[in-house]
Amino acid sequence: MIRLLLFNVLFAVQLIWSADFNESRKQAQETHKLILVNFSGSDWCGPCIRLRKEILESGEFESYAQKKLILVRADFPRQKKNQLSKEQERKNEALADMYNPEGKFPYTVLVDENGKVLKHWDGFPDLSPEQFVSQIKLVDDARQ
């Protein structure tokens, strides 16, 4: 039992969330993967924190995302200690203008390599990690 737990800790998947949508889009064009963009207020938005902990950091999501998705987080923190660079703030604002003009949090968008919106989740999706991944799979399978 301890060995299994140790194995899971040592080999846990650590997903990389990009903060650069343009670079992520180039990567998606090369790999033909979908891009999941998550708009979050990481230090003030309760539903955003819950989404991250309950779904986006779940083993089910991480396992699927590692193989099939490119991940982008557009964070809008409020606490001074979490302040973004001015350049990153501009990038996040530009991304929000494109995909989240109403400024909703959390707001998650699934886009293809050309930036076309294929699905979105407004607020905390009342889904299990398995159901969330299943919705992404349905979209991905439909475009193949």
PyMOL CGO cylinders between C-alpha atoms (Angstrom):
from pymol import cmd
from pymol.cgo import CYLINDER

trace = [
    CYLINDER, 0.00, 0.00, 0.00, 2.78, 2.43, 0.92, 0.3, 1, 1, 1, 1, 1, 1,
    CYLINDER, 2.78, 2.43, 0.92, 4.67, 1.54, -2.25, 0.3, 1, 1, 1, 1, 1, 1,
    CYLINDER, 4.67, 1.54, -2.25, 1.61, 2.28, -4.36, 0.3, 1, 1, 1, 1, 1, 1,
    CYLINDER, 1.61, 2.28, -4.36, 1.13, 5.62, -2.66, 0.3, 1, 1, 1, 1, 1, 1,
    CYLINDER, 1.13, 5.62, -2.66, 4.80, 6.48, -3.08, 0.3, 1, 1, 1, 1, 1, 1,
    CYLINDER, 4.80, 6.48, -3.08, 4.64, 5.49, -6.76, 0.3, 1, 1, 1, 1, 1, 1,
    CYLINDER, 4.64, 5.49, -6.76, 1.63, 7.76, -7.28, 0.3, 1, 1, 1, 1, 1, 1,
    CYLINDER, 1.63, 7.76, -7.28, 3.39, 10.67, -5.57, 0.3, 1, 1, 1, 1, 1, 1,
    CYLINDER, 3.39, 10.67, -5.57, 6.65, 10.21, -7.47, 0.3, 1, 1, 1, 1, 1, 1,
    CYLINDER, 6.65, 10.21, -7.47, 5.04, 9.81, -10.86, 0.3, 1, 1, 1, 1, 1, 1,
    CYLINDER, 5.04, 9.81, -10.86, 2.12, 12.18, -10.50, 0.3, 1, 1, 1, 1, 1, 1,
    CYLINDER, 2.12, 12.18, -10.50, 1.38, 14.14, -13.63, 0.3, 1, 1, 1, 1, 1, 1,
    CYLINDER, 1.38, 14.14, -13.63, 2.24, 17.81, -13.31, 0.3, 1, 1, 1, 1, 1, 1,
    CYLINDER, 2.24, 17.81, -13.31, 0.37, 19.65, -16.02, 0.3, 1, 1, 1, 1, 1, 1,
    CYLINDER, 0.37, 19.65, -16.02, 1.80, 22.80, -17.50, 0.3, 1, 1, 1, 1, 1, 1,
    CYLINDER, 1.80, 22.80, -17.50, -0.60, 25.68, -17.83, 0.3, 1, 1, 1, 1, 1, 1,
    CYLINDER, -0.60, 25.68, -17.83, 0.63, 28.27, -20.28, 0.3, 1, 1, 1, 1, 1, 1,
    CYLINDER, 0.63, 28.27, -20.28, -0.06, 31.96, -19.90, 0.3, 1, 1, 1, 1, 1, 1,
    CYLINDER, -0.06, 31.96, -19.90, 0.64, 32.63, -23.59, 0.3, 1, 1, 1, 1, 1, 1,
    CYLINDER, 0.64, 32.63, -23.59, -2.30, 31.89, -25.87, 0.3, 1, 1, 1, 1, 1, 1,
    CYLINDER, -2.30, 31.89, -25.87, -0.44, 32.73, -29.09, 0.3, 1, 1, 1, 1, 1, 1,
    CYLINDER, -0.44, 32.73, -29.09, 2.33, 30.23, -28.33, 0.3, 1, 1, 1, 1, 1, 1,
    CYLINDER, 2.33, 30.23, -28.33, -0.26, 27.66, -27.30, 0.3, 1, 1, 1, 1, 1, 1,
    CYLINDER, -0.26, 27.66, -27.30, -2.12, 28.16, -30.55, 0.3, 1, 1, 1, 1, 1, 1,
    CYLINDER, -2.12, 28.16, -30.55, 1.07, 27.55, -32.55, 0.3, 1, 1, 1, 1, 1, 1,
    CYLINDER, 1.07, 27.55, -32.55, 1.62, 24.38, -30.56, 0.3, 1, 1, 1, 1, 1, 1,
    CYLINDER, 1.62, 24.38, -30.56, -1.98, 23.31, -31.22, 0.3, 1, 1, 1, 1, 1, 1,
    CYLINDER, -1.98, 23.31, -31.22, -1.52, 23.86, -34.95, 0.3, 1, 1, 1, 1, 1, 1,
    CYLINDER, -1.52, 23.86, -34.95, 1.53, 21.58, -34.89, 0.3, 1, 1, 1, 1, 1, 1,
    CYLINDER, 1.53, 21.58, -34.89, -0.08, 18.86, -32.75, 0.3, 1, 1, 1, 1, 1, 1,
    CYLINDER, -0.08, 18.86, -32.75, -3.76, 19.26, -33.74, 0.3, 1, 1, 1, 1, 1, 1,
    CYLINDER, -3.76, 19.26, -33.74, -4.74, 19.29, -30.08, 0.3, 1, 1, 1, 1, 1, 1,
    CYLINDER, -4.74, 19.29, -30.08, -7.57, 21.31, -28.62, 0.3, 1, 1, 1, 1, 1, 1,
    CYLINDER, -7.57, 21.31, -28.62, -6.84, 24.27, -26.36, 0.3, 1, 1, 1, 1, 1, 1,
    CYLINDER, -6.84, 24.27, -26.36, -8.63, 24.62, -23.03, 0.3, 1, 1, 1, 1, 1, 1,
    CYLINDER, -8.63, 24.62, -23.03, -8.59, 28.22, -21.82, 0.3, 1, 1, 1, 1, 1, 1,
    CYLINDER, -8.59, 28.22, -21.82, -9.52, 28.84, -18.18, 0.3, 1, 1, 1, 1, 1, 1,
    CYLINDER, -9.52, 28.84, -18.18, -10.32, 32.37, -17.02, 0.3, 1, 1, 1, 1, 1, 1,
    CYLINDER, -10.32, 32.37, -17.02, -9.72, 32.50, -13.30, 0.3, 1, 1, 1, 1, 1, 1,
    CYLINDER, -9.72, 32.50, -13.30, -9.45, 34.78, -10.33, 0.3, 1, 1, 1, 1, 1, 1,
    CYLINDER, -9.45, 34.78, -10.33, -7.06, 32.49, -8.50, 0.3, 1, 1, 1, 1, 1, 1,
    CYLINDER, -7.06, 32.49, -8.50, -6.88, 34.39, -5.23, 0.3, 1, 1, 1, 1, 1, 1,
    CYLINDER, -6.88, 34.39, -5.23, -10.40, 35.78, -4.85, 0.3, 1, 1, 1, 1, 1, 1,
    CYLINDER, -10.40, 35.78, -4.85, -12.92, 33.71, -6.86, 0.3, 1, 1, 1, 1, 1, 1,
    CYLINDER, -12.92, 33.71, -6.86, -14.28, 30.82, -4.79, 0.3, 1, 1, 1, 1, 1, 1,
    CYLINDER, -14.28, 30.82, -4.79, -15.81, 28.92, -7.73, 0.3, 1, 1, 1, 1, 1, 1,
    CYLINDER, -15.81, 28.92, -7.73, -12.51, 29.34, -9.65, 0.3, 1, 1, 1, 1, 1, 1,
    CYLINDER, -12.51, 29.34, -9.65, -10.55, 27.82, -6.81, 0.3, 1, 1, 1, 1, 1, 1,
    CYLINDER, -10.55, 27.82, -6.81, -13.09, 25.00, -6.51, 0.3, 1, 1, 1, 1, 1, 1,
    CYLINDER, -13.09, 25.00, -6.51, -12.91, 24.31, -10.27, 0.3, 1, 1, 1, 1, 1, 1,
    CYLINDER, -12.91, 24.31, -10.27, -9.14, 24.10, -10.11, 0.3, 1, 1, 1, 1, 1, 1,
    CYLINDER, -9.14, 24.10, -10.11, -9.06, 21.81, -7.08, 0.3, 1, 1, 1, 1, 1, 1,
    CYLINDER, -9.06, 21.81, -7.08, -12.03, 19.55, -7.87, 0.3, 1, 1, 1, 1, 1, 1,
    CYLINDER, -12.03, 19.55, -7.87, -11.78, 19.18, -11.65, 0.3, 1, 1, 1, 1, 1, 1,
    CYLINDER, -11.78, 19.18, -11.65, -8.65, 20.67, -13.22, 0.3, 1, 1, 1, 1, 1, 1,
    CYLINDER, -8.65, 20.67, -13.22, -6.31, 19.08, -10.68, 0.3, 1, 1, 1, 1, 1, 1,
    CYLINDER, -6.31, 19.08, -10.68, -8.13, 15.73, -10.64, 0.3, 1, 1, 1, 1, 1, 1,
    CYLINDER, -8.13, 15.73, -10.64, -6.33, 12.63, -11.82, 0.3, 1, 1, 1, 1, 1, 1,
    CYLINDER, -6.33, 12.63, -11.82, -8.97, 12.01, -14.48, 0.3, 1, 1, 1, 1, 1, 1,
    CYLINDER, -8.97, 12.01, -14.48, -8.58, 15.44, -16.02, 0.3, 1, 1, 1, 1, 1, 1,
    CYLINDER, -8.58, 15.44, -16.02, -4.80, 15.55, -15.73, 0.3, 1, 1, 1, 1, 1, 1,
    CYLINDER, -4.80, 15.55, -15.73, -4.41, 12.14, -17.35, 0.3, 1, 1, 1, 1, 1, 1,
    CYLINDER, -4.41, 12.14, -17.35, -6.58, 13.13, -20.31, 0.3, 1, 1, 1, 1, 1, 1,
    CYLINDER, -6.58, 13.13, -20.31, -5.20, 16.66, -20.65, 0.3, 1, 1, 1, 1, 1, 1,
    CYLINDER, -5.20, 16.66, -20.65, -1.59, 15.51, -20.70, 0.3, 1, 1, 1, 1, 1, 1,
    CYLINDER, -1.59, 15.51, -20.70, -2.25, 13.54, -23.89, 0.3, 1, 1, 1, 1, 1, 1,
    CYLINDER, -2.25, 13.54, -23.89, -4.97, 15.53, -25.61, 0.3, 1, 1, 1, 1, 1, 1,
    CYLINDER, -4.97, 15.53, -25.61, -5.04, 19.20, -24.60, 0.3, 1, 1, 1, 1, 1, 1,
    CYLINDER, -5.04, 19.20, -24.60, -3.00, 22.35, -24.52, 0.3, 1, 1, 1, 1, 1, 1,
    CYLINDER, -3.00, 22.35, -24.52, -3.86, 24.31, -21.40, 0.3, 1, 1, 1, 1, 1, 1,
    CYLINDER, -3.86, 24.31, -21.40, -3.97, 28.08, -21.01, 0.3, 1, 1, 1, 1, 1, 1,
    CYLINDER, -3.97, 28.08, -21.01, -4.83, 29.94, -17.83, 0.3, 1, 1, 1, 1, 1, 1,
    CYLINDER, -4.83, 29.94, -17.83, -5.77, 33.59, -17.99, 0.3, 1, 1, 1, 1, 1, 1,
    CYLINDER, -5.77, 33.59, -17.99, -5.55, 34.61, -14.36, 0.3, 1, 1, 1, 1, 1, 1,
    CYLINDER, -5.55, 34.61, -14.36, -6.86, 37.86, -12.92, 0.3, 1, 1, 1, 1, 1, 1,
    CYLINDER, -6.86, 37.86, -12.92, -5.57, 37.90, -9.34, 0.3, 1, 1, 1, 1, 1, 1,
    CYLINDER, -5.57, 37.90, -9.34, -6.41, 40.78, -7.00, 0.3, 1, 1, 1, 1, 1, 1,
    CYLINDER, -6.41, 40.78, -7.00, -3.89, 40.39, -4.19, 0.3, 1, 1, 1, 1, 1, 1,
    CYLINDER, -3.89, 40.39, -4.19, -0.76, 42.46, -4.58, 0.3, 1, 1, 1, 1, 1, 1,
    CYLINDER, -0.76, 42.46, -4.58, 1.51, 39.49, -3.83, 0.3, 1, 1, 1, 1, 1, 1,
    CYLINDER, 1.51, 39.49, -3.83, 0.04, 37.65, -6.85, 0.3, 1, 1, 1, 1, 1, 1,
    CYLINDER, 0.04, 37.65, -6.85, 0.19, 40.62, -9.20, 0.3, 1, 1, 1, 1, 1, 1,
    CYLINDER, 0.19, 40.62, -9.20, 1.04, 39.81, -12.80, 0.3, 1, 1, 1, 1, 1, 1,
    CYLINDER, 1.04, 39.81, -12.80, 3.46, 41.72, -14.98, 0.3, 1, 1, 1, 1, 1, 1,
    CYLINDER, 3.46, 41.72, -14.98, 1.92, 44.53, -17.03, 0.3, 1, 1, 1, 1, 1, 1,
    CYLINDER, 1.92, 44.53, -17.03, 2.68, 42.53, -20.19, 0.3, 1, 1, 1, 1, 1, 1,
    CYLINDER, 2.68, 42.53, -20.19, 0.85, 39.47, -18.84, 0.3, 1, 1, 1, 1, 1, 1,
    CYLINDER, 0.85, 39.47, -18.84, -2.09, 41.63, -17.75, 0.3, 1, 1, 1, 1, 1, 1,
    CYLINDER, -2.09, 41.63, -17.75, -2.32, 42.97, -21.33, 0.3, 1, 1, 1, 1, 1, 1,
    CYLINDER, -2.32, 42.97, -21.33, -2.20, 39.45, -22.77, 0.3, 1, 1, 1, 1, 1, 1,
    CYLINDER, -2.20, 39.45, -22.77, -4.91, 38.25, -20.40, 0.3, 1, 1, 1, 1, 1, 1,
    CYLINDER, -4.91, 38.25, -20.40, -7.10, 41.26, -21.16, 0.3, 1, 1, 1, 1, 1, 1,
    CYLINDER, -7.10, 41.26, -21.16, -6.71, 40.69, -24.92, 0.3, 1, 1, 1, 1, 1, 1,
    CYLINDER, -6.71, 40.69, -24.92, -7.62, 37.03, -24.49, 0.3, 1, 1, 1, 1, 1, 1,
    CYLINDER, -7.62, 37.03, -24.49, -10.64, 37.99, -22.39, 0.3, 1, 1, 1, 1, 1, 1,
    CYLINDER, -10.64, 37.99, -22.39, -11.73, 40.46, -25.08, 0.3, 1, 1, 1, 1, 1, 1,
    CYLINDER, -11.73, 40.46, -25.08, -11.74, 37.57, -27.56, 0.3, 1, 1, 1, 1, 1, 1,
    CYLINDER, -11.74, 37.57, -27.56, -13.29, 34.80, -25.48, 0.3, 1, 1, 1, 1, 1, 1,
    CYLINDER, -13.29, 34.80, -25.48, -14.73, 36.27, -22.28, 0.3, 1, 1, 1, 1, 1, 1,
    CYLINDER, -14.73, 36.27, -22.28, -15.89, 39.82, -23.03, 0.3, 1, 1, 1, 1, 1, 1,
    CYLINDER, -15.89, 39.82, -23.03, -18.45, 39.76, -20.20, 0.3, 1, 1, 1, 1, 1, 1,
    CYLINDER, -18.45, 39.76, -20.20, -15.69, 39.07, -17.66, 0.3, 1, 1, 1, 1, 1, 1,
    CYLINDER, -15.69, 39.07, -17.66, -17.22, 35.95, -16.12, 0.3, 1, 1, 1, 1, 1, 1,
    CYLINDER, -17.22, 35.95, -16.12, -15.35, 33.89, -13.54, 0.3, 1, 1, 1, 1, 1, 1,
    CYLINDER, -15.35, 33.89, -13.54, -14.72, 31.07, -13.80, 0.3, 1, 1, 1, 1, 1, 1,
    CYLINDER, -14.72, 31.07, -13.80, -15.16, 30.80, -17.51, 0.3, 1, 1, 1, 1, 1, 1,
    CYLINDER, -15.16, 30.80, -17.51, -13.64, 27.95, -19.49, 0.3, 1, 1, 1, 1, 1, 1,
    CYLINDER, -13.64, 27.95, -19.49, -13.47, 27.71, -23.26, 0.3, 1, 1, 1, 1, 1, 1,
    CYLINDER, -13.47, 27.71, -23.26, -12.47, 24.82, -25.51, 0.3, 1, 1, 1, 1, 1, 1,
    CYLINDER, -12.47, 24.82, -25.51, -11.10, 26.04, -28.84, 0.3, 1, 1, 1, 1, 1, 1,
    CYLINDER, -11.10, 26.04, -28.84, -9.57, 24.38, -31.86, 0.3, 1, 1, 1, 1, 1, 1,
    CYLINDER, -9.57, 24.38, -31.86, -6.16, 25.11, -33.34, 0.3, 1, 1, 1, 1, 1, 1,
    CYLINDER, -6.16, 25.11, -33.34, -7.62, 28.02, -35.31, 0.3, 1, 1, 1, 1, 1, 1,
    CYLINDER, -7.62, 28.02, -35.31, -9.12, 29.62, -32.22, 0.3, 1, 1, 1, 1, 1, 1,
    CYLINDER, -9.12, 29.62, -32.22, -12.72, 28.65, -32.99, 0.3, 1, 1, 1, 1, 1, 1,
    CYLINDER, -12.72, 28.65, -32.99, -14.84, 28.11, -29.87, 0.3, 1, 1, 1, 1, 1, 1,
    CYLINDER, -14.84, 28.11, -29.87, -16.14, 24.56, -29.75, 0.3, 1, 1, 1, 1, 1, 1,
    CYLINDER, -16.14, 24.56, -29.75, -17.57, 24.56, -26.21, 0.3, 1, 1, 1, 1, 1, 1,
    CYLINDER, -17.57, 24.56, -26.21, -17.66, 26.74, -23.13, 0.3, 1, 1, 1, 1, 1, 1,
    CYLINDER, -17.66, 26.74, -23.13, -18.50, 26.36, -19.47, 0.3, 1, 1, 1, 1, 1, 1,
    CYLINDER, -18.50, 26.36, -19.47, -19.93, 29.41, -17.74, 0.3, 1, 1, 1, 1, 1, 1,
    CYLINDER, -19.93, 29.41, -17.74, -19.20, 29.31, -14.01, 0.3, 1, 1, 1, 1, 1, 1,
    CYLINDER, -19.20, 29.31, -14.01, -18.39, 26.20, -12.04, 0.3, 1, 1, 1, 1, 1, 1,
    CYLINDER, -18.39, 26.20, -12.04, -19.53, 23.20, -14.10, 0.3, 1, 1, 1, 1, 1, 1,
    CYLINDER, -19.53, 23.20, -14.10, -21.72, 21.04, -11.90, 0.3, 1, 1, 1, 1, 1, 1,
    CYLINDER, -21.72, 21.04, -11.90, -19.95, 17.93, -13.19, 0.3, 1, 1, 1, 1, 1, 1,
    CYLINDER, -19.95, 17.93, -13.19, -17.65, 15.25, -11.89, 0.3, 1, 1, 1, 1, 1, 1,
    CYLINDER, -17.65, 15.25, -11.89, -14.13, 15.22, -13.35, 0.3, 1, 1, 1, 1, 1, 1,
    CYLINDER, -14.13, 15.22, -13.35, -15.18, 12.19, -15.42, 0.3, 1, 1, 1, 1, 1, 1,
    CYLINDER, -15.18, 12.19, -15.42, -18.21, 14.04, -16.83, 0.3, 1, 1, 1, 1, 1, 1,
    CYLINDER, -18.21, 14.04, -16.83, -16.11, 17.11, -17.60, 0.3, 1, 1, 1, 1, 1, 1,
    CYLINDER, -16.11, 17.11, -17.60, -13.56, 15.01, -19.49, 0.3, 1, 1, 1, 1, 1, 1,
    CYLINDER, -13.56, 15.01, -19.49, -16.37, 13.15, -21.25, 0.3, 1, 1, 1, 1, 1, 1,
    CYLINDER, -16.37, 13.15, -21.25, -17.76, 16.45, -22.58, 0.3, 1, 1, 1, 1, 1, 1,
    CYLINDER, -17.76, 16.45, -22.58, -14.33, 17.37, -23.94, 0.3, 1, 1, 1, 1, 1, 1,
    CYLINDER, -14.33, 17.37, -23.94, -13.96, 13.93, -25.55, 0.3, 1, 1, 1, 1, 1, 1,
    CYLINDER, -13.96, 13.93, -25.55, -17.33, 14.30, -27.29, 0.3, 1, 1, 1, 1, 1, 1,
    CYLINDER, -17.33, 14.30, -27.29, -16.22, 17.59, -28.84, 0.3, 1, 1, 1, 1, 1, 1,
    CYLINDER, -16.22, 17.59, -28.84, -12.84, 16.19, -29.83, 0.3, 1, 1, 1, 1, 1, 1,
    CYLINDER, -12.84, 16.19, -29.83, -14.36, 13.04, -31.33, 0.3, 1, 1, 1, 1, 1, 1,
    CYLINDER, -14.36, 13.04, -31.33, -16.91, 15.07, -33.32, 0.3, 1, 1, 1, 1, 1, 1,
    CYLINDER, -16.91, 15.07, -33.32, -14.21, 17.08, -35.08, 0.3, 1, 1, 1, 1, 1, 1,
    CYLINDER, -14.21, 17.08, -35.08, -12.17, 14.04, -36.14, 0.3, 1, 1, 1, 1, 1, 1,
]
cmd.load_cgo(trace, "trace")
